[in-house]
């Protein structure tokens, strides 16, 4: 068994795909429209779905935004250099919500960025 994907509902699919591919460097792996259900699924990731877990971006055609609630925490991505990644995210128009630095009560360097819908992504320096 393994984790296949995490699903996020997004208000603007093009904007979200741009963020995950251009800003975070993922690849658009597949896209499928479901006209009968009025929704689109797009899968993004660093590797193909047979090799690694990916993110499923779900766009319900009649919904522009969601209440994120307070149960979901974040997605974590391993990076070589959290400081450099934060600089790149900002340069590409992304939002850094916690600058790179040691985590509280520890030494691991982390940072947080926010996607266009407000989902948090933790960058963990490997």
PyMOL commands that set and color helices and strands:
alter all, ss='L'
color gray80, all
select helices_A, chain A and resi 13-23+82-91
alter helices_A, ss='H'
color red, helices_A
select strands_A, chain A and resi 5-9+27-34+39-45+54-60+75-79+95-102+109-114+120-125
alter strands_A, ss='S'
color yellow, strands_A
deselect
rebuild
show_as cartoon
